[in-house]
Amino acid sequence: MTPWGRFFLPGPTEVRLEVLAAMSHPVISHRGPEMSALLRQADPGLRTLFRTARPVYVATASATGLMEAGVRCGVRKRALALVNGAFAERFRDLVGDCGRDCESYTVAWGEAHDPEEVERRLRVGDFDAVTVTHSETSTGVLNPLAEIAEAVRAVSDDILLLVDGVTSVGGAPVETDAWGLDWTLTGSQKAMALPPGLAFGTASARMLERAGTLPGRGQYFDLLEFDAQWKRFQTPQTPAVSLIYALVEQLGRMEQEGWDARLARHQQMAERCWQWAEGRGLQLFAPAGYRSPTVTTISLPPEQPGSQVAARLTERGYTIGAGYGKLKDTTIRLGHMGDHTVQELDALLTELEEVLA
């Protein structure tokens, strides 16, 4: 088995052996009291993770599924989509795929959105929802979510804010209640350091009220059904039982580390990565002040394509991400999230320095 501390993709992340071992529990009835007890055990930790007093629903799906849930249950007619990378584009495209109108506020890959411009566009357009990717995994940009939320609330409480927190929840501060976020989602395989296959989302009272007025919510991702089932610590569909054992185990480990300490560790890893890159004359793709604490995108010289750099690291036993989409060969992406430490990141950076040399 590959030694721990060598897998630095921006998702999926490495999973501790203890968490994987939790999945070896016998399968239980997913409609019995044992499953309700498991989900009840997970509930407090999930609420703390999302900084919310509201329920956090557990879906057997990828995070994209809960992005679609947000659109189907939260967009009445027309959304403003904030686009600055590949995953923000995906969120925008889901709006049209679900039959709603959408206008894009697009900035260049590598840039963040301006809250003042968000407010200006909302005041002149007929929008009832906004989609935003907090941490854009393709570029390493962290959008100013608190300020964007403030801009949305300044215009109207009838405009819902739908947040892709896939590479931010658990690795960057996300204050769901304090910032007035209406739908916040993430996936299990990112900063939570779980295997892929689960998604988590929390809805404001405004979001659920809106959902009750919308036809065509579908069946699998109907948030009203999620809410009804969670009241008795159940899920609308058959859950991935083994993954939920892992979830309970990992939430316990996260609580033991300390929720704030976990965020601080992610910030320390990010700053170490930034200092290393800048100290070697490499350009960080995201601008200062708007850099994600979970993923760093580094621009490379033309003679060193990102795919080749990633392949050469693989030969040394380390896994990183090449650039994503149109950045495939001009950048590399380092995922420093989950249970990794600064010391483990330093070992990777030593290998990367040799490869680039």
C-alpha positions as CSV (number, residue, x, y, z in Angstrom):
1,M,0.0,0.0,0.0
2,T,1.2,3.5,-0.8
3,P,2.6,5.2,2.3
4,W,0.4,7.9,3.8
5,G,1.1,11.5,2.8
6,R,1.8,11.2,-0.9
7,F,-1.6,11.8,-2.4
8,F,-2.1,15.5,-3.0
9,L,-4.9,15.7,-5.6
10,P,-7.4,18.6,-5.2
11,G,-9.8,15.7,-4.6
12,P,-10.3,13.0,-4.0
13,T,-8.1,13.3,-0.9
14,E,-6.3,10.6,1.0
15,V,-8.4,8.8,3.6
16,R,-7.0,7.6,6.9
17,L,-6.8,3.8,7.4
18,E,-8.9,4.1,10.5
19,V,-11.7,5.8,8.5
20,L,-11.5,3.2,5.8
21,A,-11.6,0.4,8.4
22,A,-14.9,1.9,9.7
23,M,-16.5,0.8,6.4
24,S,-15.9,-2.8,7.3
25,H,-18.8,-2.8,9.8
26,P,-21.6,-5.2,8.7
27,V,-24.4,-3.8,6.6
28,I,-27.5,-2.9,8.5
29,S,-31.1,-2.1,7.6
30,H,-31.1,1.4,6.3
31,R,-34.6,1.9,7.6
32,G,-34.0,0.5,11.0
33,P,-33.1,2.2,14.3
34,E,-29.4,1.5,13.9
35,M,-29.2,3.7,10.8
36,S,-31.2,6.5,12.6
37,A,-28.8,6.2,15.5
38,L,-25.8,6.6,13.1
39,L,-27.3,9.7,11.4
40,R,-28.3,11.2,14.8
41,Q,-24.7,10.7,15.9
42,A,-23.4,12.5,12.8
43,D,-25.9,15.4,13.1
44,P,-24.0,17.7,15.6
45,G,-20.7,17.4,13.9
46,L,-22.2,18.2,10.5
47,R,-23.9,21.3,11.9
48,T,-20.7,22.5,13.4
49,L,-18.8,21.9,10.2
50,F,-21.2,24.1,8.3
51,R,-21.6,26.6,11.1
52,T,-25.3,26.3,11.2
53,A,-28.1,25.5,13.6
54,R,-30.1,24.0,10.8
55,P,-30.0,20.3,9.6
56,V,-27.3,19.2,7.2
57,Y,-28.7,16.6,4.8
58,V,-26.7,13.5,3.7
59,A,-27.1,12.4,0.1
60,T,-25.8,9.4,-1.6
61,A,-24.5,11.3,-4.6
62,S,-21.7,13.5,-5.8
63,A,-21.7,17.2,-5.0
64,T,-23.1,17.8,-8.5
65,G,-26.3,16.2,-7.4
66,L,-26.8,18.7,-4.6
67,M,-25.9,21.5,-7.0
68,E,-28.8,20.3,-9.1
69,A,-31.0,20.1,-6.0
70,G,-30.2,23.8,-5.3
71,V,-31.3,24.8,-8.7
72,R,-34.5,22.7,-8.8
73,C,-35.5,23.8,-5.3
74,G,-34.1,27.3,-5.3
75,V,-34.3,29.0,-8.7
76,R,-37.8,30.3,-9.5
77,K,-37.2,31.7,-12.9
78,R,-33.9,33.4,-13.4
79,A,-30.4,33.2,-11.7
80,L,-27.3,35.2,-11.8
81,A,-24.4,32.8,-12.2
82,L,-20.9,34.0,-10.9
83,V,-18.4,32.3,-13.2
84,N,-14.6,32.3,-12.8
85,G,-13.6,28.8,-13.6
86,A,-14.6,25.3,-14.7
87,F,-16.7,24.3,-11.7
88,A,-18.5,27.7,-11.6
89,E,-19.3,27.0,-15.3
90,R,-20.8,23.7,-14.3
91,F,-23.1,25.3,-11.7
92,R,-24.2,27.9,-14.3
93,D,-24.9,25.2,-16.9
94,L,-27.1,23.3,-14.4
95,V,-29.4,26.3,-14.2
96,G,-30.2,26.0,-18.0
97,D,-30.3,22.2,-17.9
98,C,-33.0,22.5,-15.3
99,G,-35.1,24.8,-17.5
100,R,-34.4,28.1,-15.8
101,D,-33.1,31.3,-17.4
102,C,-29.6,32.3,-16.4
103,E,-27.3,35.3,-16.9
104,S,-23.5,35.0,-16.3
105,Y,-21.3,37.5,-14.4
106,T,-18.1,36.1,-15.8
107,V,-14.5,37.2,-14.9
108,A,-11.3,35.7,-16.2
109,W,-10.0,32.4,-14.8
110,G,-7.8,33.4,-11.9
111,E,-9.9,36.3,-10.8
112,A,-12.5,36.7,-8.0
113,H,-15.9,38.3,-8.2
114,D,-16.5,41.9,-7.1
115,P,-19.3,42.1,-4.5
116,E,-20.2,45.7,-5.6
117,E,-20.6,44.4,-9.2
118,V,-22.8,41.6,-7.9
119,E,-25.0,44.1,-6.2
120,R,-25.2,46.4,-9.2
121,R,-26.2,43.5,-11.5
122,L,-28.8,42.3,-9.1
123,R,-30.4,45.7,-8.8
124,V,-30.8,46.1,-12.6
125,G,-31.8,42.5,-13.4
126,D,-34.8,40.4,-12.5
127,F,-33.1,37.6,-10.6
128,D,-34.4,35.4,-7.8
129,A,-31.2,33.4,-7.1
130,V,-27.4,33.6,-7.4
131,T,-25.0,30.7,-7.9
132,V,-21.4,31.0,-6.7
133,T,-18.4,28.7,-6.3
134,H,-16.7,29.7,-3.1
135,S,-13.3,27.9,-3.8
136,E,-12.8,27.3,-7.5
137,T,-10.9,24.1,-7.8
138,S,-9.7,24.7,-11.3
139,T,-7.9,28.0,-10.4
140,G,-7.3,28.0,-6.7
141,V,-9.3,31.3,-6.3
142,L,-11.3,31.9,-3.2
143,N,-14.3,34.1,-3.8
144,P,-15.1,36.7,-1.1
145,L,-18.3,34.8,-0.1
146,A,-19.1,36.9,3.1
147,E,-19.1,40.1,1.1
148,I,-21.0,38.6,-1.9
149,A,-23.6,37.4,0.6
150,E,-23.9,40.8,2.1
151,A,-24.4,42.3,-1.4
152,V,-27.2,39.8,-2.2
153,R,-28.9,40.6,1.1
154,A,-28.6,44.3,0.5
155,V,-30.7,43.9,-2.6
156,S,-33.5,41.6,-1.5
157,D,-34.2,38.7,0.9
158,D,-36.1,37.1,-2.0
159,I,-32.9,36.4,-3.9
160,L,-31.5,33.1,-2.7
161,L,-27.7,32.5,-2.6
162,L,-26.7,29.0,-3.7
163,V,-23.1,28.1,-2.7
164,D,-20.8,25.5,-4.1
165,G,-18.6,24.9,-1.1
166,V,-17.0,21.7,-2.5
167,T,-13.4,22.7,-1.7
168,S,-14.1,25.2,1.0
169,V,-16.4,23.5,3.6
170,G,-14.1,21.9,6.2
171,G,-11.0,23.7,4.9
172,A,-11.9,27.4,4.8
173,P,-14.2,29.4,7.0
174,V,-17.8,29.0,5.9
175,E,-20.3,30.7,8.2
176,T,-23.6,29.4,6.8
177,D,-25.9,31.1,9.3
178,A,-23.9,34.3,10.0
179,W,-23.5,35.1,6.3
180,G,-27.1,34.3,5.4
181,L,-26.3,31.5,2.9
182,D,-29.4,29.8,1.5
183,W,-28.0,26.5,0.1
184,T,-24.5,25.4,1.0
185,L,-23.1,22.1,-0.3
186,T,-20.0,20.0,-0.3
187,G,-18.7,16.5,-1.2
188,S,-17.2,13.9,1.0
189,Q,-14.0,13.5,-0.9
190,K,-12.5,16.9,-0.4
191,A,-11.6,18.7,2.9
192,M,-13.6,16.1,4.9
193,A,-11.1,13.4,3.8
194,L,-13.7,10.7,3.2
195,P,-14.1,8.4,0.3
196,P,-16.2,9.7,-2.7
197,G,-19.9,9.0,-2.7
198,L,-21.6,11.3,-0.2
199,A,-22.7,14.9,-0.5
200,F,-23.9,17.2,2.3
201,G,-26.1,20.3,2.1
202,T,-27.9,22.7,4.4
203,A,-30.9,24.9,3.5
204,S,-32.1,28.1,5.0
205,A,-35.8,28.5,5.9
206,R,-36.1,30.8,2.9
207,M,-34.8,28.0,0.7
208,L,-37.3,25.5,1.9
209,E,-40.1,28.0,1.7
210,R,-39.1,28.6,-2.0
211,A,-38.9,24.9,-2.7
212,G,-42.5,24.5,-1.6
213,T,-43.7,26.9,-4.3
214,L,-41.8,25.2,-7.2
215,P,-43.1,22.4,-9.3
216,G,-40.6,20.1,-11.0
217,R,-38.3,19.6,-8.1
218,G,-37.8,16.0,-9.2
219,Q,-37.8,13.1,-6.8
220,Y,-34.2,12.2,-5.9
221,F,-33.2,15.8,-4.9
222,D,-36.4,17.2,-3.5
223,L,-35.2,19.2,-0.5
224,L,-38.6,19.1,1.2
225,E,-38.3,15.3,1.3
226,F,-34.8,15.5,2.6
227,D,-36.0,17.8,5.4
228,A,-39.0,15.6,6.2
229,Q,-36.8,12.5,6.5
230,W,-34.1,14.2,8.5
231,K,-36.6,15.0,11.2
232,R,-36.4,11.3,12.1
233,F,-32.8,10.9,11.1
234,Q,-33.4,9.1,7.8
235,T,-32.7,9.8,4.2
236,P,-35.2,9.8,1.3
237,Q,-33.3,7.2,-0.7
238,T,-31.2,4.1,0.2
239,P,-28.0,5.6,1.8
240,A,-24.5,4.3,1.3
241,V,-24.4,2.6,4.7
242,S,-20.7,1.8,4.8
243,L,-19.8,5.4,3.9
244,I,-21.9,6.7,6.7
245,Y,-19.9,4.5,9.2
246,A,-16.8,6.3,7.8
247,L,-18.6,9.7,8.1
248,V,-19.3,9.1,11.8
249,E,-15.7,8.0,12.4
250,Q,-14.2,11.0,10.6
251,L,-16.4,13.5,12.3
252,G,-15.2,12.2,15.6
253,R,-11.6,12.6,14.5
254,M,-12.3,16.1,13.3
255,E,-13.9,17.1,16.6
256,Q,-10.9,15.6,18.4
257,E,-8.5,17.8,16.4
258,G,-10.7,20.8,17.0
259,W,-12.8,22.5,14.3
260,D,-10.9,25.8,14.4
261,A,-7.5,24.0,14.6
262,R,-8.4,22.1,11.5
263,L,-9.1,25.3,9.6
264,A,-5.8,26.8,10.9
265,R,-3.9,23.8,9.7
266,H,-5.3,24.2,6.2
267,Q,-4.3,27.9,6.2
268,Q,-0.8,27.0,7.3
269,M,-0.4,24.4,4.5
270,A,-1.7,27.0,1.9
271,E,0.7,29.7,3.1
272,R,3.6,27.2,3.1
273,C,2.8,26.3,-0.5
274,W,2.5,30.0,-1.6
275,Q,5.8,30.9,0.1
276,W,7.6,28.0,-1.6
277,A,6.3,28.8,-5.0
278,E,7.0,32.5,-4.8
279,G,10.5,31.8,-3.4
280,R,11.3,30.0,-6.5
281,G,10.0,32.5,-8.9
282,L,6.9,30.6,-9.8
283,Q,3.6,32.5,-10.4
284,L,0.6,31.7,-8.3
285,F,-2.5,31.6,-10.5
286,A,-4.8,33.2,-7.9
287,P,-4.1,36.7,-6.7
288,A,-3.1,37.6,-3.2
289,G,-6.0,37.9,-0.9
290,Y,-8.2,35.6,-3.0
291,R,-6.3,32.3,-2.6
292,S,-8.0,29.1,-1.4
293,P,-6.6,27.4,1.7
294,T,-7.3,23.9,0.2
295,V,-5.9,24.0,-3.4
296,T,-3.1,26.0,-5.0
297,T,-2.7,26.4,-8.8
298,I,0.8,27.2,-10.0
299,S,1.6,28.5,-13.4
300,L,4.5,26.7,-15.2
301,P,6.9,27.8,-18.0
302,P,6.0,26.5,-21.5
303,E,8.9,23.9,-21.5
304,Q,7.4,22.1,-18.4
305,P,3.8,21.1,-19.2
306,G,1.7,20.4,-16.2
307,S,0.7,16.9,-17.3
308,Q,4.4,15.9,-17.6
309,V,5.3,17.4,-14.2
310,A,2.4,15.5,-12.6
311,A,3.5,12.3,-14.4
312,R,7.1,12.7,-13.2
313,L,5.9,13.1,-9.6
314,T,3.9,9.9,-10.0
315,E,7.1,8.1,-10.8
316,R,8.4,9.3,-7.5
317,G,5.3,8.1,-5.6
318,Y,3.5,11.4,-5.3
319,T,0.2,12.4,-6.9
320,I,-0.8,15.9,-7.7
321,G,-3.2,17.4,-10.2
322,A,-2.3,18.7,-13.6
323,G,-4.1,21.8,-14.7
324,Y,-7.8,21.6,-15.3
325,G,-9.6,22.2,-18.5
326,K,-7.9,24.9,-20.6
327,L,-5.2,25.2,-17.9
328,K,-4.2,21.5,-18.3
329,D,-0.6,22.0,-19.5
330,T,0.1,25.6,-18.3
331,T,-0.5,24.9,-14.6
332,I,-0.3,22.2,-11.8
333,R,-2.7,22.0,-8.9
334,L,-1.7,20.9,-5.4
335,G,-4.5,19.8,-3.1
336,H,-3.5,20.5,0.5
337,M,-6.6,19.5,2.3
338,G,-8.2,16.9,4.5
339,D,-5.8,15.3,7.0
340,H,-2.5,16.3,5.5
341,T,0.1,18.3,7.5
342,V,2.6,21.0,6.7
343,Q,5.4,18.4,7.2
344,E,3.9,16.1,4.6
345,L,3.4,19.0,2.2
346,D,7.1,19.9,2.7
347,A,8.1,16.4,1.6
348,L,6.0,16.8,-1.6
349,L,7.5,20.3,-2.3
350,T,11.0,18.8,-2.0
351,E,10.2,16.3,-4.7
352,L,8.5,18.9,-6.8
353,E,11.5,21.1,-6.6
354,E,13.7,18.3,-7.9
355,V,11.3,17.6,-10.8
356,L,11.1,21.2,-11.8
357,A,14.9,21.5,-11.7
